[in-house]
C-alpha cells in the first residue's frame, strides 16, 4: 500500500510512476477522498470540543440554580453528542474507503525496470546451460512412455475436475524427491530457515500480501471464511504481521514447502494439456524480511538461490527482468527464471523473484526498530519461488527423456532417490 503522505507531497511523481503500469491520474481521486476524510475528522473534533464546553456550562448553570439555562444546555449537550457520533462515523467510513482505494493501487516500479506492455517486452539478463541436442523428436512430459503410467489426468478429472492430476510410483517419488532436494539445498547451502505454515488463512493475511481486495477471484475461499493460500508467500510474509522487530534480527530468511491453490480464473484455454497449469500444486517458497538498505542486494541473492537449483539439476534456463506491464501487483522489480522445455521447444517460467519494498509492510503494519533508537520504520519484503515443484518435475522429465521412453535423472537427485538413477520405460524407478 502507498504512503498517503508521500502522495500529498508529490502527486506528480506518484502519477508518473503508476502511469508506467497503466494507471493514469490516480492522485486526483485519492487526494479528493483524503481531503474529505480529513475535513470530516476536523469537523468531528470541533463538534467534540463544543460538546465538552457545553457540558462544563451545564454544571455552571446547575450551580447557579438557573434551571432554564440548565435545561437548555443539557439538551444542547445531547444534540452535540449525536452530532459528534455522526461525524465520527462519517470520518471512519471515509477512512475505510480511502484504505480500500489505496489497497487496490499497484506498487510503483523501480526506475531501472524496463517499460513495456507484456511479456514480449521483458529483458533477458543472462542464460545458463545449453539445450540438449536430441537424436529423436522430444515430446512433452505427459507423452513420455515412462511417465504415462504415473501421471493420470483422467482419474484426477473424475475425482476433482480439470486441471488436477494423480501421480503414482516413480513419477510421484521423483516429485517428492525434488521438493526435498530444494528444501535441503536452501536450508543447508543458502541459509534459509525451514518453516511449516498453514494453508488456510484469514482475510487479513490475504490483504497483507496483496491478494485482496483486487484478486479474490484467483483464489479459493472456504464456506467458513478461510482462504486456501495461492503460495506460501502469504503465510511466510505475514509472520511479521502487526509486529515491530529489532533491526538486529534482519534479514529474516524463510523457506517453506506447501500445497498451493489457484483458481486460474484468467487462464481459460492456456496450457490445458499436461500439468503445467494446475489448480492444486506444490511449491517451495522463499521469503525475506529485510532492512530497506539491503533489499535490492537481497533480491539478487534470492535470484541466485533459485538459479542454483536449476544449475544443480543441469537444467538450461534464462533469467529475465519483467517489464512494467508484466509485473505482479505488489512488485517493484521482478526477475523471472525460465527453464528450457524441449517438448515445447521453448523457455517457460519456473520461478519469479520479486522485491516489494515497503508495499506489503504498510498493509501488514510490519516495522523494525532502528539500531540508533530512532522512530520505527517499515521493513522491506521479498518473495520468490525456489522452485515450483511440478514445473521442475516437467523440466527434469523432458530434458532427461530417452528414445525408448525412459528418463535419465539428474545425478544430484540420486541421494534423495536412494541411489535410483532412471525412470524406466514402464514407469518404475530403477
ROZA-105842 format. One record per residue (C-alpha): x negated, y negated, z. Coordinates in steps of 0.02 Angstrom, whole numbers. Layout:
N
      px      py      pz
       X       Y       Z
...
end
This chain:
430
      px      py      pz
       0       0       0
     -60    -175     -38
    -100    -310      90
      38    -442      81
     -83    -574     145
    -202    -542       0
     -56    -559    -123
      -6    -725     -43
    -185    -791     -51
    -218    -742    -232
     -63    -687    -328
    -150    -713    -496
    -287    -588    -452
    -156    -463    -393
     -56    -481    -554
    -212    -466    -662
    -265    -305    -575
     -93    -224    -587
     -71    -279    -768
    -208    -155    -810
     -89     -19    -751
      59     -85    -849
     142    -178    -705
     170    -359    -755
     206    -509    -642
     242    -413    -483
     184    -551    -366
     335    -661    -402
     466    -539    -337
     354    -482    -194
     319    -658    -133
     501    -710    -153
     555    -568     -39
     411    -604      80
     465    -787      96
     646    -737     129
     585    -616     263
     475    -748     345
     616    -876     339
     733    -752     424
     604    -721     560
     582    -908     588
     770    -935     597
     790    -792     721
     651    -863     830
     730   -1037     827
     902    -968     872
     825    -866    1011
     741   -1024    1079
     910   -1114    1076
     988    -966    1165
     858    -972    1305
     881   -1161    1326
    1071   -1143    1335
    1051   -1003    1464
     948   -1120    1575
    1080   -1257    1555
    1215   -1134    1612
    1126   -1112    1777
    1106   -1300    1800
    1292   -1332    1765
    1340   -1197    1889
    1227   -1275    2020
    1309   -1447    1993
    1481   -1372    2010
    1528   -1430    1834
    1645   -1288    1790
    1698   -1358    1621
    1519   -1378    1563
    1476   -1208    1637
    1615   -1126    1535
    1565   -1216    1375
    1381   -1170    1393
    1419    -990    1437
    1522    -974    1278
    1380   -1055    1181
    1256    -929    1251
    1368    -789    1192
    1378    -865    1017
    1189    -887    1011
    1162    -708    1068
    1268    -643     923
    1181    -763     803
    1009    -704     859
    1059    -521     841
    1123    -552     663
     966    -647     613
     851    -515     687
     945    -381     592
     928    -483     432
     740    -505     461
     721    -319     497
     816    -272     338
     710    -389     232
     551    -319     310
     607    -142     265
     649    -198      86
     479    -279      67
     391    -125     133
     491     -15      12
     445    -131    -132
     260    -127     -88
     268      62     -66
     315      77    -250
     170     -26    -317
      19      75    -380
    -158      46    -320
    -268     -80    -409
    -408      -5    -516
    -590     -44    -482
    -672    -164    -603
    -776     -29    -689
    -626      82    -731
    -604      86    -921
    -448       5    -992
    -333     121   -1085
    -158     189   -1111
    -177     377   -1090
    -297     525   -1085
    -362     482   -1258
    -446     328   -1182
    -538     421   -1044
    -728     406   -1049
    -843     557   -1041
    -991     528    -924
   -1079     698    -932
   -1067     878    -987
   -1142    1037    -916
   -1170    1206    -997
   -1149    1266   -1175
    -988    1352   -1227
   -1019    1535   -1264
   -1026    1595   -1444
    -913    1746   -1467
    -935    1883   -1598
    -746    1907   -1593
    -597    1790   -1582
    -574    1743   -1398
    -395    1744   -1333
    -305    1655   -1192
    -312    1730   -1018
    -142    1816   -1024
    -186    1902   -1188
    -345    1986   -1124
    -322    2176   -1117
    -390    2197    -941
    -286    2052    -875
    -116    2105    -941
     -87    2244    -810
    -122    2123    -667
     -30    1965    -723
     158    1993    -727
     265    1846    -781
     420    1948    -818
     437    2013    -641
     397    1840    -572
     538    1768    -678
     657    1899    -606
     602    1853    -429
     593    1664    -444
     618    1599    -621
     499    1520    -746
     327    1452    -701
     292    1586    -571
     179    1739    -578
     141    1903    -492
     -43    1952    -482
     -99    2127    -439
    -250    2242    -424
    -411    2174    -499
    -339    2007    -552
    -266    1975    -379
    -431    2022    -299
    -528    1905    -413
    -407    1764    -373
    -435    1791    -186
    -624    1803    -206
    -630    1637    -299
    -541    1547    -157
    -657    1624     -26
    -810    1580    -129
    -753    1399    -146
    -716    1378      39
    -879    1458      94
    -980    1353     -29
    -900    1190      27
    -923    1232     210
   -1097    1307     206
   -1178    1209      65
   -1082    1044      64
   -1049    1019     249
    -859    1006     241
    -754    1053     392
    -641    1202     356
    -463    1161     406
    -298    1256     405
    -142    1149     394
      48    1172     373
     127    1172     201
     288    1094     268
     279     909     312
     390     765     366
     439     614     261
     309     501     342
     167     612     284
     226     605     103
     243     415     116
      69     407     190
     -19     480      38
      98     404     -92
     210     548    -146
     358     448     -81
     459     348    -117
     421     349    -303
     380     531    -342
     501     632    -237
     566     725    -390
     393     800    -416
     401     896    -251
     518    1017    -164
     618     974      -8
     698    1099     109
     878    1082     166
     822    1029     340
     713     886     276
     537     957     265
     436     938     106
     329    1076      31
     157    1000       3
     105     971    -179
     -76     980    -117
    -168     987      49
    -216     806      17
     -54     765     108
     -97     854     269
    -285     827     271
    -273     640     239
    -136     619     369
    -245     697     504
    -289     514     542
    -109     451     527
     -75     315     656
    -246     329     738
    -395     216     767
    -557     315     762
    -734     268     810
    -844     211     666
    -975     336     725
    -854     479     683
    -855     432     497
    -865     506     371
    -743     646     410
    -751     779     275
    -616     911     267
    -580    1060     156
    -428    1174     156
    -363    1320      52
    -174    1314      40
     -23    1359     -61
      40    1209    -160
     211    1175    -234
     260    1060    -377
     422    1043    -472
     329     993    -631
     478     879    -665
     389     782    -802
     308     927    -892
     451    1005    -988
     381    1104   -1135
     199    1084   -1081
      88    1236   -1051
     234    1356   -1043
     126    1509   -1081
      15    1588    -951
     -23    1522    -778
     -98    1352    -817
      52    1254    -750
     148    1337    -608
     274    1286    -476
     176    1380    -341
     -13    1392    -344
    -167    1389    -233
    -295    1252    -219
    -450    1217    -117
    -435    1032     -75
    -569     912     -14
    -528     753      82
    -648     623     153
    -609     483     275
    -747     353     265
    -809     181     311
    -766      54     173
    -951      26     138
    -982     208      90
    -825     261      -4
    -897     239    -180
   -1051     339    -134
    -936     471     -60
    -837     477    -222
    -992     527    -318
   -1042     653    -183
    -870     736    -189
    -876     745    -378
   -1042     837    -366
    -967     958    -239
    -832    1004    -365
    -952    1013    -512
   -1066    1129    -414
    -928    1259    -400
    -917    1270    -590
   -1106    1272    -610
   -1123    1417    -489
    -989    1510    -588
   -1080    1471    -751
    -927    1383    -825
    -961    1242    -950
    -874    1080    -907
    -869     895    -941
    -835     752    -820
    -734     601    -873
    -682     436    -794
    -495     413    -810
    -437     253    -892
    -315     135    -808
    -165     213    -896
    -206     391    -845
    -250     369    -661
    -141     432    -520
     -30     313    -420
    -144     298    -267
    -315     300    -350
    -435     156    -378
    -550     266    -482
    -540     449    -533
    -663     574    -603
    -580     720    -693
    -681     878    -717
    -627     979    -868
    -679    1161    -889
    -706    1244   -1057
    -570    1370   -1103
    -622    1469   -1257
    -447    1542   -1277
    -382    1365   -1307
    -543    1305   -1388
    -537    1150   -1278
    -582    1073   -1111
    -441    1071    -983
    -430     977    -818
    -475    1084    -667
    -516     952    -536
    -477     769    -503
    -580     672    -376
    -513     502    -326
    -563     358    -215
    -412     266    -145
    -492     126     -44
    -379      71      99
    -219     101      -3
    -168     259      90
    -239     199     256
    -120      50     257
      27     167     228
     -34     279     369
     -96     139     483
    -264     229     497
    -407     121     561
    -581     128     637
    -667      28     772
    -821     -60     701
    -984     -17     787
   -1010    -201     831
    -847    -205     928
    -752    -312     803
    -569    -301     755
    -512    -128     694
    -516    -107     505
    -431      14     387
    -528     169     339
    -551     222     158
    -485     388      95
    -537     504     -45
    -470     668    -110
    -520     797    -239
    -489     974    -298
    -626    1089    -251
    -551    1185    -357
    -380    1234    -420
    -395    1421    -391
    -278    1478    -529
    -358    1369    -661
    -529    1429    -607
    -466    1608    -625
    -411    1567    -802
    -583    1496    -843
    -676    1646    -771
    -567    1767    -867
    -576    1676   -1034
    -762    1640   -1027
    -806    1816    -970
    -692    1913   -1090
    -766    2052   -1196
    -712    2127   -1361
    -646    2286   -1277
    -529    2188   -1162
    -640    2196   -1008
    -707    2042    -917
    -884    2016    -856
    -877    1922    -691
    -997    1785    -631
   -1142    1853    -530
   -1111    1727    -391
    -944    1812    -353
   -1016    1987    -331
   -1039    1971    -141
    -855    1922    -121
    -806    2071    -230
    -905    2200    -130
   -1028    2220    -273
    -899    2239    -411
    -956    2158    -573
    -819    2183    -703
    -634    2188    -731
    -609    2344    -835
    -502    2354    -991
    -366    2439    -888
    -365    2302    -755
    -469    2382    -618
    -616    2303    -526
    -773    2406    -561
end
